[in-house]
Amino acid sequence: MYAIIESCGKQYKVSEGDVVFFEKLETEEGKKVTFDQVVLVSDDKKVEVGAPYVKGVKVEGKVVSHGKAKKVLVYKYKAKKNYRRTQGHRQPYTKVEITSIKTASGKAETAEVKEASAKAETKKATAKKEA
């Protein structure tokens, strides 16, 4: 099972047990984080796409640590004018471990999928008998 969530102006594909680097979140280390802006949820048999978000689905995670990424150098240069500027930037991040993807009615959805597949199998069996 995986989900695509929206956070910090970006979209991330996550599944249970993944470790994801988000832009800096204002949450302490060891605390739980809940992402309720879920764009898409998929299990092995069914895909749910939101408009814009899937209702009743939440992704929970635990903040592992905060840190800064590697330095990126920004270099400005103008030819023949003796203009050169170097500037460095380190983007802060939050490391989050995804603990669970909770659907609104997880058991009811799987029961509906099982009923639909059972109906499809009976239709196939009756079609073979008629042929």
GROMACS elastic network, one bead per residue, 0.5 to 0.9 nm:
[ bonds ]
;  ai    aj funct       b0    kb
    1    14     6  0.89274   500
    1    15     6  0.62207   500
    1    16     6  0.76676   500
    1    41     6  0.75870   500
    1    42     6  0.56321   500
    1    44     6  0.66039   500
    1   101     6  0.81234   500
    2    13     6  0.70144   500
    2    14     6  0.56602   500
    2    16     6  0.73899   500
    2    40     6  0.84002   500
    2    41     6  0.60913   500
    2    42     6  0.54976   500
    2    43     6  0.65564   500
    2   101     6  0.77976   500
    3    12     6  0.81948   500
    3    13     6  0.57936   500
    3    14     6  0.54387   500
    3    15     6  0.62779   500
    3    38     6  0.69397   500
    3    39     6  0.74965   500
    3    40     6  0.54789   500
    3    42     6  0.61992   500
    3    43     6  0.87417   500
    3    59     6  0.80220   500
    3   101     6  0.75726   500
    4    11     6  0.64761   500
    4    12     6  0.54505   500
    4    14     6  0.61705   500
    4    15     6  0.87388   500
    4    37     6  0.88904   500
    4    38     6  0.60070   500
    4    39     6  0.55173   500
    4    40     6  0.51052   500
    4    41     6  0.66074   500
    4    42     6  0.88587   500
    5    10     6  0.83329   500
    5    11     6  0.55278   500
    5    12     6  0.53829   500
    5    13     6  0.65438   500
    5    14     6  0.74447   500
    5    35     6  0.71454   500
    5    36     6  0.78621   500
    5    37     6  0.58529   500
    5    39     6  0.55684   500
    5    40     6  0.72136   500
    5    41     6  0.88809   500
    5    53     6  0.89312   500
    5    59     6  0.79564   500
    6     9     6  0.66849   500
    6    10     6  0.56500   500
    6    12     6  0.64080   500
    6    35     6  0.78745   500
    6    36     6  0.85005   500
    6    37     6  0.55781   500
    6    38     6  0.63228   500
    6    39     6  0.68569   500
    7    10     6  0.55251   500
    7    11     6  0.63299   500
    7    12     6  0.76471   500
    7    22     6  0.77485   500
    7    23     6  0.85406   500
    7    35     6  0.75557   500
    7    37     6  0.74526   500
    8    11     6  0.82260   500
    8    22     6  0.73269   500
    8    23     6  0.63504   500
    8    24     6  0.83554   500
    8    25     6  0.83865   500
   10    22     6  0.89715   500
   11    39     6  0.84313   500
   12    20     6  0.82851   500
   12    22     6  0.88329   500
   14    17     6  0.85772   500
   14    18     6  0.63641   500
   14    19     6  0.84326   500
   14    20     6  0.77011   500
   14    59     6  0.87881   500
   14    98     6  0.73125   500
   15    18     6  0.57971   500
   15    59     6  0.89826   500
   15    98     6  0.68525   500
   15    99     6  0.84573   500
   15   100     6  0.78091   500
   15   101     6  0.74297   500
   16    19     6  0.89329   500
   16    59     6  0.89762   500
   16    61     6  0.88795   500
   16    97     6  0.82581   500
   16    98     6  0.53590   500
   16    99     6  0.54559   500
   16   100     6  0.54230   500
   16   101     6  0.68134   500
   17    97     6  0.63577   500
   17    98     6  0.53524   500
   17    99     6  0.58937   500
   17   100     6  0.79216   500
   18    96     6  0.82730   500
   18    97     6  0.57524   500
   18    98     6  0.54437   500
   18    99     6  0.80354   500
   19    64     6  0.87523   500
   19    95     6  0.67977   500
   19    96     6  0.56016   500
   19    98     6  0.63190   500
   20    94     6  0.82413   500
   20    95     6  0.58301   500
   20    96     6  0.53097   500
   20    97     6  0.63397   500
   20    98     6  0.75910   500
   21    24     6  0.88351   500
   21    93     6  0.62295   500
   21    94     6  0.56610   500
   21    96     6  0.63258   500
   21    97     6  0.89067   500
   22    25     6  0.73143   500
   22    92     6  0.89007   500
   22    93     6  0.55963   500
   22    94     6  0.52003   500
   22    95     6  0.63924   500
   22    96     6  0.73102   500
   23    91     6  0.77711   500
   23    92     6  0.63633   500
   23    94     6  0.59355   500
   23    95     6  0.87114   500
   24    27     6  0.87392   500
   24    66     6  0.74525   500
   24    67     6  0.84681   500
   24    91     6  0.84371   500
   24    92     6  0.55496   500
   24    94     6  0.50488   500
   24    95     6  0.87668   500
   25    28     6  0.86190   500
   25    66     6  0.85762   500
   25    93     6  0.75087   500
   25    94     6  0.60500   500
   26    94     6  0.88403   500
   27    30     6  0.87122   500
   27    31     6  0.68102   500
   27    32     6  0.82412   500
   27    33     6  0.76538   500
   27    63     6  0.73914   500
   27    94     6  0.87662   500
   28    31     6  0.57980   500
   28    32     6  0.87685   500
   28    63     6  0.71079   500
   28    65     6  0.83235   500
   28    66     6  0.85888   500
   29    32     6  0.86633   500
   29    62     6  0.79749   500
   29    63     6  0.51365   500
   29    64     6  0.57410   500
   29    65     6  0.55576   500
   29    66     6  0.73540   500
   30    62     6  0.61168   500
   30    63     6  0.52507   500
   30    64     6  0.60026   500
   30    65     6  0.78764   500
   31    61     6  0.85821   500
   31    62     6  0.58000   500
   31    63     6  0.57558   500
   31    64     6  0.84019   500
   32    60     6  0.70052   500
   32    61     6  0.57047   500
   32    63     6  0.63633   500
   33    59     6  0.83787   500
   33    60     6  0.57688   500
   33    61     6  0.51585   500
   33    62     6  0.58968   500
   33    63     6  0.69610   500
   33    96     6  0.83247   500
   34    58     6  0.66673   500
   34    59     6  0.57933   500
   34    61     6  0.64130   500
   34    62     6  0.87709   500
   35    38     6  0.71676   500
   35    57     6  0.89315   500
   35    58     6  0.58047   500
   35    59     6  0.50970   500
   35    60     6  0.62730   500
   35    61     6  0.81476   500
   36    53     6  0.84129   500
   36    54     6  0.86675   500
   36    55     6  0.85362   500
   36    56     6  0.80901   500
   36    57     6  0.65598   500
   36    59     6  0.64791   500
   36    60     6  0.86787   500
   37    52     6  0.86524   500
   37    53     6  0.58919   500
   37    54     6  0.75823   500
   37    55     6  0.87692   500
   37    57     6  0.82776   500
   37    58     6  0.75554   500
   37    59     6  0.86264   500
   38    41     6  0.73032   500
   38    49     6  0.88563   500
   38    50     6  0.75165   500
   38    52     6  0.85370   500
   38    53     6  0.53716   500
   38    54     6  0.56919   500
   38    55     6  0.80754   500
   38    57     6  0.66627   500
   38    58     6  0.68603   500
   38    59     6  0.76190   500
   39    48     6  0.85530   500
   39    49     6  0.62346   500
   39    50     6  0.53265   500
   39    51     6  0.77231   500
   39    52     6  0.64255   500
   39    54     6  0.59050   500
   40    47     6  0.72856   500
   40    48     6  0.56792   500
   40    50     6  0.60725   500
   40    53     6  0.74184   500
   40    54     6  0.66073   500
   41    46     6  0.83287   500
   41    47     6  0.58617   500
   41    48     6  0.51995   500
   41    49     6  0.66684   500
   41    50     6  0.85609   500
   41    54     6  0.76983   500
   41    57     6  0.81417   500
   41   101     6  0.87982   500
   41   103     6  0.86844   500
   42    45     6  0.76165   500
   42    46     6  0.57919   500
   42    48     6  0.62218   500
   42    49     6  0.85915   500
   43    46     6  0.55605   500
   43    47     6  0.65539   500
   43    48     6  0.89848   500
   44    47     6  0.82629   500
   45   110     6  0.89409   500
   45   113     6  0.75522   500
   46   109     6  0.89195   500
   46   110     6  0.89325   500
   46   113     6  0.77157   500
   48    54     6  0.71836   500
   49    52     6  0.81000   500
   49    53     6  0.74267   500
   49    54     6  0.63547   500
   50    55     6  0.73531   500
   51    54     6  0.68429   500
   53    57     6  0.88417   500
   54    57     6  0.61991   500
   54    58     6  0.89881   500
   55    58     6  0.86757   500
   55   103     6  0.86781   500
   55   104     6  0.76756   500
   56   102     6  0.82165   500
   56   103     6  0.60691   500
   56   105     6  0.81713   500
   57   101     6  0.73772   500
   57   102     6  0.56180   500
   57   104     6  0.56587   500
   57   105     6  0.89616   500
   58   100     6  0.83595   500
   58   101     6  0.60048   500
   58   102     6  0.52117   500
   58   103     6  0.65535   500
   58   104     6  0.83022   500
   59    98     6  0.74061   500
   59    99     6  0.78657   500
   59   100     6  0.59143   500
   59   102     6  0.61372   500
   59   103     6  0.87044   500
   60    97     6  0.87310   500
   60    98     6  0.60483   500
   60    99     6  0.57089   500
   60   100     6  0.52803   500
   60   101     6  0.63628   500
   60   102     6  0.77961   500
   61    96     6  0.61388   500
   61    97     6  0.53557   500
   61   100     6  0.68498   500
   61   101     6  0.89884   500
   62    95     6  0.86634   500
   62    96     6  0.55480   500
   62    97     6  0.52851   500
   62    98     6  0.64869   500
   62    99     6  0.68385   500
   63    66     6  0.80803   500
   63    94     6  0.70910   500
   63    95     6  0.60761   500
   63    97     6  0.64588   500
   63    98     6  0.88720   500
   64    94     6  0.76670   500
   64    95     6  0.54322   500
   64    96     6  0.54266   500
   64    97     6  0.65473   500
   65    93     6  0.86094   500
   65    94     6  0.59885   500
   65    95     6  0.52159   500
   65    96     6  0.73312   500
   66    92     6  0.74734   500
   66    93     6  0.58654   500
   66    95     6  0.60836   500
   67    91     6  0.85674   500
   67    92     6  0.57187   500
   67    93     6  0.54659   500
   67    94     6  0.64835   500
   67    95     6  0.79222   500
   68    71     6  0.84736   500
   68    90     6  0.58195   500
   68    91     6  0.55332   500
   68    93     6  0.57585   500
   68    94     6  0.85501   500
   69    72     6  0.86841   500
   69    89     6  0.89504   500
   69    90     6  0.54994   500
   69    91     6  0.53915   500
   69    92     6  0.62517   500
   69    93     6  0.69585   500
   70    89     6  0.83461   500
   70    90     6  0.59438   500
   70    91     6  0.76845   500
   71    88     6  0.61970   500
   71    89     6  0.54706   500
   71    91     6  0.78120   500
   72    87     6  0.84369   500
   72    88     6  0.56173   500
   72    89     6  0.52682   500
   72    90     6  0.64323   500
   72    91     6  0.86019   500
   73    86     6  0.68949   500
   73    87     6  0.58115   500
   73    89     6  0.65261   500
   74    85     6  0.81070   500
   74    86     6  0.57683   500
   74    87     6  0.50681   500
   74    88     6  0.59664   500
   74    89     6  0.77342   500
   75    84     6  0.72912   500
   75    85     6  0.57221   500
   75    87     6  0.63875   500
   75    88     6  0.86206   500
   76    83     6  0.77381   500
   76    84     6  0.56090   500
   76    85     6  0.50291   500
   76    86     6  0.64454   500
   76    87     6  0.84818   500
   77    81     6  0.87043   500
   77    82     6  0.81394   500
   77    83     6  0.56959   500
   77    85     6  0.66608   500
   77    86     6  0.88684   500
   78    81     6  0.59019   500
   78    82     6  0.69852   500
   78    83     6  0.54174   500
   78    84     6  0.68349   500
   79    82     6  0.70518   500
   79    83     6  0.74904   500
   80    83     6  0.80335   500
   81    84     6  0.87972   500
   98   101     6  0.81144   500
  102   105     6  0.85841   500
  102   106     6  0.74795   500
  103   106     6  0.52288   500
  103   107     6  0.89802   500
  103   109     6  0.89597   500
  105   108     6  0.53795   500
  105   109     6  0.62463   500
  105   110     6  0.88424   500
  106   109     6  0.53179   500
  106   110     6  0.64657   500
  106   111     6  0.88005   500
  107   110     6  0.52817   500
  107   111     6  0.62386   500
  107   112     6  0.87194   500
  108   111     6  0.50667   500
  108   112     6  0.62186   500
  108   113     6  0.86953   500
  109   112     6  0.51212   500
  109   113     6  0.62799   500
  109   114     6  0.87048   500
  110   113     6  0.50364   500
  110   114     6  0.62095   500
  110   115     6  0.86843   500
  111   114     6  0.50806   500
  111   115     6  0.62277   500
  111   116     6  0.86579   500
  112   115     6  0.51218   500
  112   116     6  0.61844   500
  112   117     6  0.86544   500
  113   116     6  0.51518   500
  113   117     6  0.62077   500
  113   118     6  0.86033   500
  114   117     6  0.51931   500
  114   118     6  0.61280   500
  114   119     6  0.86822   500
  115   118     6  0.50919   500
  115   119     6  0.62366   500
  115   120     6  0.86861   500
  116   119     6  0.51816   500
  116   120     6  0.62902   500
  116   121     6  0.87611   500
  117   120     6  0.50427   500
  117   121     6  0.62427   500
  117   122     6  0.87725   500
  118   121     6  0.51468   500
  118   122     6  0.63538   500
  118   123     6  0.87424   500
  119   122     6  0.52137   500
  119   123     6  0.62910   500
  119   124     6  0.87536   500
  120   123     6  0.51450   500
  120   124     6  0.63167   500
  120   125     6  0.87394   500
  121   124     6  0.50895   500
  121   125     6  0.62086   500
  121   126     6  0.87235   500
  122   125     6  0.50341   500
  122   126     6  0.61890   500
  122   127     6  0.85456   500
  123   126     6  0.52570   500
  123   127     6  0.61559   500
  123   128     6  0.87172   500
  124   127     6  0.51062   500
  124   128     6  0.62705   500
  124   129     6  0.87530   500
  125   128     6  0.52236   500
  125   129     6  0.63408   500
  125   130     6  0.87932   500
  126   129     6  0.51057   500
  126   130     6  0.62460   500
  126   131     6  0.87093   500
  127   130     6  0.52300   500
  127   131     6  0.63229   500
  128   131     6  0.51741   500
